[in-house]
């Protein structure tokens, strides 16, 4: 039964990994870890390596008490990014206009 199995601590999991993979000196460790991070069933979407942003987003979006705050922050970030892009585009347009004026002279 799954309920009867005790969850291993992170250090126990790391030790078991090294025992199974030939120890920390094994040159294949980096490849094995990369494959695990991409396809391990405890690491999210298969084929996509999670980063800290994915983990934090998932934790806080799944908590009903923090979800509105996170959604608000994500919306604010998107709006700020959109305004920044509009500002940069306006600067580029102004630069092009000045170059065209200088070329006419």
Secondary structure by P-SEA (a helix, b strand, c coil): cccccccccaaaaaaaaaaaaccccccaaaaaaaaaaacccccccccccccaaaaaaaaaaacccaaaaaaaaaaaaaaaaaaaaaaaaaaaaaaaaaaaaaaac
